[in-house]
Amino acid sequence: MTENPGYAQPQAPTGDADEPKSPSAPIYTAKVENIGGTSGEVRVEDGQTVATAPTSHADQGSNPEQFLGMAWATCLGETLKVVLSVNDIEALSLVRVEVELHQEPSGNGFYFAPKAFISIEGVSDEDAEKYAARAHARCPISKLLMGKGTASIEIEPYKNPDDFQLS
């Protein structure tokens, strides 16, 4: 495969257990919290804190459309890399995502309309379509966007980290 220092290399599992995990056990769990909606911040446990902002003030922070676009572009890009590798294709690829925000026709709420654009170096359009479709079918975020994933909501007691106040 073409060398690219931006590609993550597989890592050995960490932890004390030598026993294999069950197929239903999570491989990884990201823990992220938002306080203040689009007028607050997103905190990644053991990671970054990112300011959030409404779409009308994108210069003041990131918004849900950008976060969704980043997540899908990264996930689809990595899945495409795997699909290309399995097919012995040594080529760089680019995934570009646009996430539009629309108002519901009823005027009661909003919805996202995400679209991915994929290009693969040195591959015909026909082959690129084939590999893109395979990646889209395998990508966990694509599956979630197609209604094939699992999303749930649970209630827990409220706690205000750092005495956060809306500005």
Helices and strands as residue ranges (DSSP letters): E 32-35, G 37-39, E 41-44, E 49-51, G 55-60, H 64-86, E 93-103, E 110-120, H 125-138, H 140-145, G 161-163
